[in-house]
Every structure is written in structure tokens, then in C-alpha cells.
Amino acid sequence: MPGHLTLRRTNIPGAGTDDWSVILDGKEVIGRIYKAPNRQGNAWFWGLTMFPSSAANTGYASHLDEAKARLKARWHVLNR
């Protein structure tokens, strides 16, 4: 079962207000979504923090909702 994913403001010094940690079941940080500076068009970065890392577990999106949907879809693929 993939679990429930929620967003929480990232607790990283210097992180902007458009920086989110992705939390699994209210406990474990499994990813991050943030507004990427100096990116035209695809302004939002999303990524799963897992080992081994893979380019398929990261990407860019035009909007926050799109970034959330892409991260969630990838999480579900990996956790079937």
C-alpha cells in the first residue's frame, strides 16, 4: 500500500516559502517540491528522496499541482 502523502513547509535554513517536504503517513519525508529559481516554463522541481537515486524519480512541472501529481504518480508506480 503506497500510504498517504501530505506537504509540509521545508525546514531547511534559507529555503523559500515555495519549498515543501513530502511526508508519508505523517511521519517520513520521502520527497521535496520547490519552486526552482531561474527556470522558465517548468518552474517547479519535484523529487523523491530514495536510494538508489534515479532520474525517473525527479522532474519539473509548470505548476505546483502538476508537480504534486507527478510525484504522487511516480510514488505509486514504485510502491505497488
C-alpha positions as CSV (number, residue, x, y, z in Angstrom):
1,M,0.0,0.0,0.0
2,P,1.5,3.3,-1.0
3,G,0.3,5.3,2.0
4,H,-1.0,8.9,2.4
5,L,1.2,11.8,1.1
6,T,1.0,15.3,2.5
7,L,3.0,18.5,2.1
8,R,4.7,20.4,4.9
9,R,6.9,23.5,4.6
10,T,10.5,22.5,4.4
11,N,12.6,23.1,7.5
12,I,15.8,24.0,5.7
13,P,17.6,27.2,6.6
14,G,17.4,29.6,3.6
15,A,14.6,27.7,1.9
16,G,12.0,29.9,0.4
17,T,8.2,29.9,1.1
18,D,7.6,27.8,-2.0
19,D,9.6,24.9,-0.7
20,W,7.7,21.7,0.6
21,S,8.7,18.4,2.1
22,V,6.5,15.5,1.0
23,I,5.5,13.4,4.0
24,L,4.4,9.7,4.0
25,D,1.7,8.9,6.6
26,G,2.5,12.0,8.6
27,K,6.0,10.6,9.6
28,E,8.6,10.1,7.0
29,V,10.0,12.6,4.5
30,I,10.0,10.9,1.1
31,G,10.5,13.8,-1.2
32,R,10.6,17.5,-1.9
33,I,8.8,20.0,-4.2
34,Y,10.0,23.6,-4.6
35,K,9.8,26.5,-7.0
36,A,13.0,26.3,-9.0
37,P,14.7,29.7,-9.3
38,N,15.6,30.8,-12.9
39,R,13.6,28.1,-14.6
40,Q,11.4,29.4,-17.4
41,G,8.2,27.4,-18.1
42,N,8.9,24.4,-15.9
43,A,9.2,26.4,-12.6
44,W,8.5,23.6,-10.1
45,F,11.0,20.8,-9.2
46,W,9.8,17.6,-7.7
47,G,11.8,14.7,-6.4
48,L,11.6,11.5,-4.4
49,T,14.4,11.1,-1.9
50,M,15.3,7.4,-2.2
51,F,18.2,5.1,-2.7
52,P,19.3,4.2,-5.3
53,S,18.6,7.6,-6.9
54,S,17.2,7.7,-10.4
55,A,16.4,10.4,-12.9
56,A,13.0,8.9,-13.2
57,N,12.3,9.9,-9.6
58,T,12.8,13.7,-10.3
59,G,11.4,16.2,-12.7
60,Y,10.0,19.6,-13.4
61,A,6.4,20.9,-13.9
62,S,4.8,24.1,-14.9
63,H,2.6,24.4,-11.8
64,L,2.6,23.2,-8.2
65,D,-0.4,21.0,-8.7
66,E,1.3,19.3,-11.7
67,A,4.4,18.7,-9.6
68,K,2.4,17.1,-6.8
69,A,0.5,14.9,-9.3
70,R,3.8,13.7,-11.0
71,L,5.5,13.0,-7.7
72,K,2.4,11.1,-6.4
73,A,2.1,9.1,-9.7
74,R,5.8,8.1,-9.5
75,W,5.5,7.1,-5.8
76,H,2.5,4.9,-6.6
77,V,4.4,3.2,-9.5
78,L,7.3,2.4,-7.2
79,N,5.1,1.2,-4.3
80,R,2.6,-1.1,-5.9
